[in-house]
Amino acid sequence: MISPELITNALRAVKYPGYSRDIVSFGLVKDIHFHGSAVHVTIQLTGGTPEIAQQIKADVEKIVRAVPGVSGVEAEVVLPTSAPAASQAQNPWNNQNKVPGINRVVAIASGKGGVGKSTVSANLACALHHIGARVGLLDCDIYGPSIPLMMGVHQKPTISENDKMVPPANHGVKVMSMGLLLDGDAPVIWRGPMIMKTIQQFISDVEWGELDYLLVDLPPGTGDAQLSLCQTVPLDGGVIVTTPQEASLGVVRKGVAMFEKVNVPILGIVENMSYFTTPNGERVEIFGHGGGKSEAARKNVPFLGEVPIFTEIRIGGDKGVPVTVSAPEGSAGKTFIGIAEFLRQKLG
């Protein structure tokens, strides 16, 4: 016998166009009612285009029509009355999906490991705090969390009266990471669904408070885990970190494609380890030079800047005092603060 639960379960097979998540998990199915054995389904979109609405309508009617016992189906897909901004036209997230108190969520990503993504995340978080923003930093690298070390945070989260985790803070930045929940060097040996559940809890079960920006340090790569993360967290934009050599630039293109696939605006590309300056002032381009800037021009996205190889950056990361905290007026600190200023201007 057909029922709302049966139809809802069937609708989980309908993916939002461009996403691997379904319309049920996005909360878009608003009503299911019956006229005998005929089914009427109401879908309320929070953004999108008429083309997306038409695609969802066709998919819903096809799926429901195949449910045993259904004699007919009509899908009503309702678009918002006001037109959404162009950058958000295909994004199913709306303000109701946003985490209360968090104004902007920005992902820091890299197509491959070893390019200094977490170093950029930590310094950028501190740079945003330096220019007056309220900042949180979420370490989503479950298998290899390094943010606690780089931020000098080692205490475990406390539990609030609402049974939520209260993230510890250092250098004015609130931090949450799997590394804060593990004992010593205990490894995380989990499959994908457990990781996704943990990330969801890091968002919904943590008392972040009032934040202007939550930076999300994504795991390296562009696989299913990264795509799912981008679709779990309501992102306002993404920053891609690369190094100059071609081996890194090749996967930058995959990172750009990843954000495009999930309709996340690309805020820009950062070229890390851009060059090294010897004590006598000679500039040495160990990994080549200019690749990040040229790739940004090729993809028509902003180039956020070059981060040279500074010993101070490495020392700061090892000691838990990012260079934007220890020496904000130095060359390295100014580089990150410049990127932070750009993001504030871009995002508000």
N, C-alpha and C positions, 0 to 999 in steps of 0.2 A: 504494500500500500504506500502510495506516495505521501511524503510529509515534508515540511520545511527543512528538517534535518537532512533528509535524503537529497533534496535539491541543493542545499548548501554544500554538502560533501561533493556533489557532482561539479559544482561551480569552482571548486579548488583546482580543477584542471584548466581553468581559463586564466592565462597569464596576462598581466598588463603588458601591452605592446612595448618591446624593448627591455623588459624586465624578466627575471626568472621567478619573481614572486607572483602569486595569484591575487585576483581581485578580492577574495575573501579575507586574506591576511592583511591586505591594505585597508580593510574596513569600508569597501565601496558598495557592498551589497546592503541595501537599506530596507528592502521589503520583498517578501515572497507571499503571494496569496493565490488561491485556487478558485476556478470556476468549473466545478465538477472535476474532471481529470485534466483540464487545461490549466496552464501555469502562467502567471504574470510575475515577472521579476523587475524590480526597480534598482537601477545602478546609479548612484550619485557620485559624479566625478568632482574632484577638487581643482582640476586643471585639465589641460589637454586641448586637443583640436577636434573639429568635427570628424576628421578622418579616423582618429583614435576611437572616438565614440562609436563610429560605424563599425570599426573592427571588433570592438568589444561586444556590440550588439549581435553581430553575426556569430561570434564564437559562443556567446551565451546561449543563443537559440539553438545552435548545432548541438551543444553539449546536453542541454536540458531535453531536447527532442529525443535524444537517445536513451533517456531514463525509462526503464520499463513501466508501463502504466500511464505515461503522459500522452495525451491525445493531441495536444497543441501547446504552443508556447509563444509568448510575446515578451520581448525584453525592451524596457524603457530605460534609455541611458540619458541622464540629465547632466548637461554641462553647467558650469557656474554662470550666473547672470552677467558678471563683469569679466572682461577678457583678462587673462593672466599676463604677466610680464613675459616677454619673448623667451628669456632664459629659463623660465619655469613652465613654459607652455605644455611640456610633456611630462612634468613631474607629478606623480600621484600624491606626494607628501603635501600636507597643508599645515596650518598653524596648530590644528588639533593633534597632529602627529609630532609636533615639536616637543622637546623636553621642556617642561615648565621652568622658566628662569634662565634658560640658555638662549641667547640671541642668535649666535651664528655658530655653525659646526663646520670645521674645515679639516679635510683629510690631507695628510702628508704621505705621499706614495712614492715608490720606486719600482721600476720594472725588474730589478735584480738586487741582490744583497751586496753589501760592501761599499755602497756609494755614500754612506754617511747620512742616511735618512733620519735616524734617531738623533744624531748630533744636530742636524738642522731643526728637527722638531723641538728639542729641548731649548736650543738657543732662540728659536723664534718665539716660543712661549714666553721666555724671560724678556725678550725684546718687546713683546706686546705689553707685558706688565710694566716695563720701563717707561713706555709712552702713555701709561695711565689706564690701561684696560684691565678688566677682571678676567682672569684666564684660568682654564683648566686644561690638563694634558692627560689624555687617555691612551695608554699603551696597549694596542691591540695585537702586538706581536706575542702571542701566547706561548709559542715554543722557545723564543729567545728574547725575553724581556730585558732591555738594557736601560730603560728610562729611569728606574729607581737609582741606579748607580750614577747616571749622568746628572740627575737632579739632586743627589745627596739625600734621598728619602729612603729610610729603612724601617720605619715604624709601621706596624700593621694598621689598617683602618679601624676606627672604633665603630660601635653600633649605636644608632640614635634611638630615641624613644619610639620612633616609627618603624623600628626594625630595619633601618636602611644603613648601608655603610657610609661613614663619613670619611672622605678622602683626606689623608695627611697633606700638608702643604710645606713648601720650602721656596725661598726666593720669591714669595708672593704668588706662587702657582700651585693650584690644587692638582694632585697626582693620583691616578688610579692605574694599577698594573697587576697582572698575575704574579709578577715578581714580589709583590708585597704580601701575597697570600701563601707563598711557598716557604718551606723550611729549608734554609741553606741552598744547596745546589740541586735540589730535587727536580728531576725532569718532568715535563708534562707529556704524557703519552695518551693522547686523546684522538678520537675521530672527529670529523667535521661537525656533526650535529651538537656535540658537547661544547665545542668551541663557539658555535653560534649562540648557544644558550648563555654562555658566559658573557659574551659581548653584549647581548641583550640585557643581562643583569647589570653590567657595568654602566649601562645607560639608564635603565629604569629603576634599579635598586640602589643607586648611589645618590646621596644628598649633595649635589653639586652646588646648590645655592644659586645666587644670581651671578651669571657669567656673561661677559660680552662675547667671549670666544671660547669654544671647546676645540682644541686641536686633537685630532685622532691620528696617532702614529700607526699606520697600517703595516701589516706584514709585507716583506718584499715579495715581488712577483705580481702576476695578473691572473691568477687562477680562479677557480670557483669560489674559494674562501674569500678572496678579495672582492669579487663581484657581489657576493652575498652580504659582506660587511657594508659595502656601499649602499645596498638596498635595505639594510637593517637600520642604519643610522641616517636620519634625515640630513643630508649634507647640503651645505650652501655653496661649496666649491672644493676644488682639489688643487694641491700643489705637487708638482712632480720634481723629484731630486735626481740628478744625474751627474756623471763625471764626463770629462771631455772626450774620452776615447770612443771609437766606433762601437766597441762591444757593449757599452752602456747605452749609446744613442739608439742602437737597434731596438732595445727593449723599451726605450722612452716612447717610441711610436706605439707599442703595445699598451703602455700606460695611458697614453692619450686616448687610444681606442677604447680602453676599459671605461674611462670616465664618460666618453661619448655614448657608449652602449647603455649606461645607466642614467644618462641625461643629467650628469653632474657638470656644472660649468667649470672649466679649467682656468684657474686663477693665474697660472704661470709656471715657468720652469726655472729651477735654481741649478746652476752649475757648481757643484762642490769639488774640492781639490783641484781648483782651476790652474794654479801655478804655485811655485815655491820661490821665495826670495832668499838668496844666500846672504851670509853676514856681510859680504862686501858689496851687496846691492844688486847682484846679478839675478835676473829673473829666469827661472828654469821651468819650462812647461813639461813636467814629467809625463803627463797623460795626454799630451797634445793640448790644443787650446781652441776655444771658440765654437766647439761643437754644440754646446747647449744653446748658445745664442742663435746659431744658424738653424738649429732644429726648431726653436721657438718661432723664428721667422717663417720657416717652411710650413709649420702647422698654424700659423697666424694666431699665436697665443703670446701673452706678455712674457718677456724675459726678465726675471726678477733680480738677477745679479750673479756675480761670480764670488765664490767663497774660496779664497786662497788656502793653501796648506800652511797653517800657523801652528807652531808648537804649542802656543797658548790654548788653542782649541782642544788639542788632545789632552793636555794637562788638566784643563777645566773639566773635561768629561770624566777623566779618571778620578778626580777629586770630588766630583759632585758639585762643582761651582762653575756653571757655564760662563764662557768668556764675556757674554753680554751682561753678566752680573759682576765679574771680577774687574773687567776693563771695558765698560761701555763706550768710552771715548777713544779706545784703540781702533786700529784698522779693522780687525776682525769684528769687534763689537759694533762698529758703525755699519758694517755690511749687513748684519742681521737686523739692526734697527731700521735701516733703509727699507728692507723687505717688509718689516712690520708696518712701517708707515704706508707703504703701497697697499698692503692688505686692508688697513684701516680705511684708507681712502676708497678702495674698491668696494668694500663690504659695508662700510658705515660703522 
